[in-house]
Amino acid sequence: MKRKSFDKIVTFVGFGLSVFLLVAAGLLNWGAGFASDAVSSQLEAQQITIPAETANKNEPADVTAFFQENGDKVMSTGKQAQMYADHYLGFHLSGMPTYAAASGASRAAAGALASNPKDPALQADAAAKAGMVDTVFKGTMLRGTLLTAYAFGTLGSIAGIAALVSLGGAAFMLLLSILGLLHIRRTPEDATI
């Protein structure tokens, strides 16, 4: 095979790869921006104010510092959602039964109440256990939703990094392709591989 033909093929592939990486960088950047905007707008719409402390006296110093720095701010980032979900909601939910346990206890209390509906102690017990189910369910769902926002925001951050890497790769391949064009001009017509 003639060297010039081989160099033309490699240079053409290099230009094609440059275009592919440039398109990938654009799409990844769009995805990163979409994820960041979606997480921010959805969290801000909920108007969840981050407390200045979690009430957990055994938490690490970095968690305490985070809540002090972000206290009284409206949640707007995936990291804030993760910290609130894991260290505020998670701490408070850790002292409660699981949803399955609370639900089972509530059903048992409702069954006992059904056998004697006028008993005030059974009424109070059934109401307290139904309230616990409600609290655990809402807290667990909010925690799960916030952690999903954190995951989505993290994927957006990864897409942003990948966009920069793709852009750098596109620039590097474009440079190599231009050098390949210059090399083709200097290659003798009769050179072979």
C-alpha positions as CSV (number, residue, x, y, z in Angstrom):
1,M,0.0,0.0,0.0
2,K,1.2,3.5,-0.8
3,R,2.2,5.6,2.2
4,K,0.2,8.6,0.9
5,S,-3.0,6.5,0.6
6,F,-2.5,5.1,4.2
7,D,-1.9,8.6,5.5
8,K,-5.0,9.9,3.8
9,I,-7.1,7.2,5.4
10,V,-5.7,7.7,8.9
11,T,-6.1,11.5,8.5
12,F,-9.7,11.1,7.3
13,V,-10.5,8.8,10.3
14,G,-8.9,11.4,12.6
15,F,-11.1,14.2,11.3
16,G,-14.1,11.9,11.6
17,L,-13.2,11.1,15.2
18,S,-12.7,14.8,15.9
19,V,-16.2,15.5,14.7
20,F,-17.6,12.6,16.7
21,L,-15.9,13.8,19.9
22,L,-17.1,17.3,19.3
23,V,-20.7,16.2,18.9
24,A,-20.3,14.0,22.0
25,A,-19.0,17.0,23.9
26,G,-21.9,19.1,22.9
27,L,-24.5,16.4,23.8
28,L,-22.8,15.7,27.2
29,N,-22.6,19.4,28.0
30,W,-26.3,19.7,27.1
31,G,-27.1,16.7,29.4
32,A,-25.0,18.2,32.2
33,G,-26.8,21.6,31.9
34,F,-30.2,19.9,31.8
35,A,-29.5,17.8,34.9
36,S,-28.2,20.8,36.9
37,D,-31.1,23.0,35.9
38,A,-33.7,20.2,36.5
39,V,-32.3,19.3,40.0
40,S,-32.0,23.0,41.0
41,S,-35.5,24.0,39.8
42,Q,-37.2,21.0,41.2
43,L,-35.6,21.3,44.6
44,E,-36.1,25.0,44.8
45,A,-39.8,24.6,44.0
46,Q,-40.2,22.4,47.1
47,Q,-38.9,25.3,49.3
48,I,-37.2,22.9,51.8
49,T,-35.2,24.9,54.2
50,I,-32.1,23.2,55.5
51,P,-31.8,23.4,59.3
52,A,-28.6,24.7,60.9
53,E,-28.2,21.5,62.9
54,T,-29.3,17.9,62.7
55,A,-29.7,17.2,66.5
56,N,-27.3,14.3,66.1
57,K,-24.6,14.9,68.8
58,N,-22.4,12.1,67.4
59,E,-22.1,13.3,63.8
60,P,-18.7,14.0,62.2
61,A,-17.4,17.5,62.2
62,D,-17.8,18.0,58.5
63,V,-21.5,17.2,58.7
64,T,-21.9,19.8,61.5
65,A,-20.0,22.3,59.5
66,F,-22.1,21.6,56.4
67,F,-25.4,22.2,58.2
68,Q,-24.0,25.4,59.9
69,E,-22.9,26.8,56.5
70,N,-26.2,25.9,54.8
71,G,-28.6,26.5,57.6
72,D,-31.7,28.4,56.7
73,K,-30.9,28.2,53.0
74,V,-33.5,26.8,50.5
75,M,-32.3,23.4,49.2
76,S,-31.1,23.8,45.5
77,T,-28.3,21.4,44.9
78,G,-27.9,17.6,44.8
79,K,-25.3,17.7,47.5
80,Q,-27.6,19.6,49.8
81,A,-30.3,17.1,49.1
82,Q,-27.9,14.2,49.9
83,M,-26.7,15.7,53.2
84,Y,-30.3,16.6,54.3
85,A,-31.5,13.1,53.3
86,D,-28.7,11.1,54.9
87,H,-27.8,13.2,57.9
88,Y,-31.1,14.9,58.9
89,L,-33.9,12.7,57.7
90,G,-31.8,9.6,58.1
91,F,-30.9,10.4,61.6
92,H,-34.5,11.1,62.6
93,L,-35.8,8.0,60.8
94,S,-33.2,5.8,62.5
95,G,-35.0,6.2,65.8
96,M,-38.3,5.0,64.2
97,P,-39.5,1.6,63.1
98,T,-39.3,0.7,59.4
99,Y,-42.4,1.3,57.3
100,A,-43.2,-2.4,57.3
101,A,-42.9,-2.7,61.2
102,A,-44.9,0.5,61.7
103,S,-47.6,-0.6,59.2
104,G,-47.9,-4.0,60.9
105,A,-48.2,-2.4,64.4
106,S,-50.8,0.0,63.0
107,R,-52.9,-2.9,61.5
108,A,-52.7,-4.8,64.8
109,A,-53.8,-1.7,66.8
110,A,-56.7,-1.1,64.3
111,G,-57.7,-4.8,64.7
112,A,-57.7,-4.5,68.5
113,L,-59.7,-1.2,68.2
114,A,-62.3,-3.0,66.0
115,S,-63.0,-5.5,68.7
116,N,-63.7,-2.7,71.3
117,P,-64.2,0.6,69.4
118,K,-65.3,2.6,72.5
119,D,-62.1,1.9,74.5
120,P,-60.2,5.3,74.7
121,A,-56.8,3.6,75.3
122,L,-57.2,1.5,72.1
123,Q,-58.4,4.6,70.2
124,A,-55.3,6.5,71.4
125,D,-53.0,3.6,70.6
126,A,-54.5,3.1,67.1
127,A,-54.2,6.9,66.4
128,A,-50.6,7.0,67.5
129,K,-49.6,4.0,65.5
130,A,-51.4,5.3,62.4
131,G,-49.6,8.6,62.9
132,M,-46.3,6.7,63.1
133,V,-47.0,5.0,59.8
134,D,-47.8,8.4,58.2
135,T,-44.6,9.9,59.5
136,V,-42.4,7.0,58.6
137,F,-43.9,6.8,55.1
138,K,-43.5,10.5,54.4
139,G,-40.0,10.7,55.8
140,T,-38.9,7.6,53.8
141,M,-40.4,8.8,50.6
142,L,-38.9,12.3,51.0
143,R,-35.5,10.8,51.7
144,G,-35.7,8.5,48.7
145,T,-36.8,11.4,46.4
146,L,-34.0,13.6,47.7
147,L,-31.4,10.9,47.1
148,T,-32.7,10.4,43.6
149,A,-32.2,14.2,43.0
150,Y,-28.7,13.8,44.4
151,A,-28.0,10.8,42.0
152,F,-29.4,12.7,39.0
153,G,-27.3,15.8,39.9
154,T,-24.2,13.6,40.2
155,L,-24.8,12.0,36.8
156,G,-25.0,15.6,35.4
157,S,-21.7,16.4,37.0
158,I,-20.1,13.3,35.5
159,A,-21.6,14.3,32.1
160,G,-20.0,17.7,32.5
161,I,-16.6,16.2,33.1
162,A,-17.0,13.8,30.2
163,A,-18.0,16.8,28.0
164,L,-14.7,18.5,28.8
165,V,-12.7,15.3,28.2
166,S,-14.5,14.8,24.9
167,L,-13.8,18.4,23.9
168,G,-10.1,17.9,24.8
169,G,-10.0,14.7,22.8
170,A,-11.7,16.4,19.8
171,A,-9.1,19.2,19.9
172,F,-6.2,16.7,20.2
173,M,-7.5,14.6,17.3
174,L,-8.0,17.7,15.2
175,L,-4.4,18.7,15.8
176,L,-3.2,15.2,14.9
177,S,-5.3,15.3,11.7
178,I,-3.9,18.6,10.7
179,L,-0.4,17.3,11.3
180,G,-1.4,14.3,9.2
181,L,-2.3,16.6,6.3
182,L,1.0,18.3,6.6
183,H,2.7,14.9,6.7
184,I,0.9,13.8,3.5
185,R,2.3,16.8,1.6
186,R,5.9,15.8,2.5
187,T,5.5,12.1,1.8
188,P,7.1,11.0,-1.5
189,E,4.6,9.6,-4.1
190,D,6.5,6.3,-4.4
191,A,6.8,5.6,-0.6
192,T,5.1,2.4,0.6
193,I,4.3,0.8,3.9
